[in-house]
């Protein structure tokens, strides 16, 4: 599991989870692609220095796709 703190850690950990879920058959490629797209937006928000916004985006994506918070 990727380390890191703040929004970058949150983004990379959730990407690792969704990558693992598609690799092990727990989700479909279509869901993986949609979630990864949302994670990419959060990654951009984080890189722009908006930590709270990026973490909020990750939490919203998790809730939308049924991942714990």
C-alpha positions as CSV (number, residue, x, y, z in Angstrom):
1,X,0.0,0.0,0.0
2,X,1.5,3.4,-0.9
3,X,2.6,5.6,1.9
4,X,2.5,9.3,2.1
5,X,0.5,11.9,4.0
6,X,-2.2,14.4,3.2
7,X,-4.1,14.4,0.0
8,X,-1.3,12.7,-2.1
9,X,-1.3,9.7,0.2
10,X,-5.1,9.5,0.1
11,X,-5.1,9.6,-3.7
12,X,-2.4,7.0,-4.1
13,X,-3.8,4.6,-1.6
14,X,-7.3,4.7,-3.1
15,X,-5.8,4.2,-6.6
16,X,-4.0,1.2,-5.3
17,X,-7.2,-0.2,-3.8
18,X,-9.2,0.2,-7.0
19,X,-6.3,-1.2,-9.1
20,X,-6.2,-4.3,-6.8
21,X,-10.0,-4.6,-7.0
22,X,-9.9,-4.8,-10.8
23,X,-6.9,-7.2,-10.8
24,X,-8.7,-9.6,-8.4
25,X,-12.0,-9.4,-10.1
26,X,-13.8,-7.5,-7.4
27,X,-14.9,-4.8,-9.8
28,X,-15.2,-4.4,-13.5
29,X,-12.8,-2.5,-15.9
30,X,-15.6,0.0,-16.6
31,X,-16.0,0.9,-12.9
32,X,-12.2,1.0,-12.5
33,X,-12.0,3.4,-15.4
34,X,-14.7,5.7,-14.0
35,X,-13.2,5.7,-10.5
36,X,-9.7,6.2,-11.8
37,X,-10.9,9.2,-13.8
38,X,-12.3,10.7,-10.6
39,X,-9.1,9.9,-8.7
40,X,-7.1,11.7,-11.5
41,X,-9.2,14.8,-10.9
42,X,-8.5,14.6,-7.1
43,X,-4.8,14.1,-7.9
44,X,-4.8,17.4,-10.0
45,X,-6.7,19.2,-7.2
46,X,-4.1,18.0,-4.7
47,X,-1.2,19.0,-6.9
48,X,-2.7,22.5,-7.2
49,X,-2.4,22.8,-3.4
50,X,-6.1,22.3,-2.5
51,X,-5.7,19.5,0.1
52,X,-9.2,19.8,1.6
53,X,-10.8,19.8,-1.9
54,X,-8.8,16.7,-3.0
55,X,-9.7,14.8,0.1
56,X,-13.3,15.8,-0.3
57,X,-13.3,14.5,-3.9
58,X,-11.8,11.2,-2.8
59,X,-14.4,10.8,0.0
60,X,-17.2,11.6,-2.5
61,X,-15.9,9.1,-5.0
62,X,-15.6,6.4,-2.3
63,X,-19.2,7.1,-1.2
64,X,-20.5,7.1,-4.8
65,X,-18.9,3.7,-5.5
66,X,-19.5,2.0,-2.2
67,X,-16.0,2.1,-0.7
68,X,-15.6,2.8,3.1
69,X,-14.8,6.3,4.0
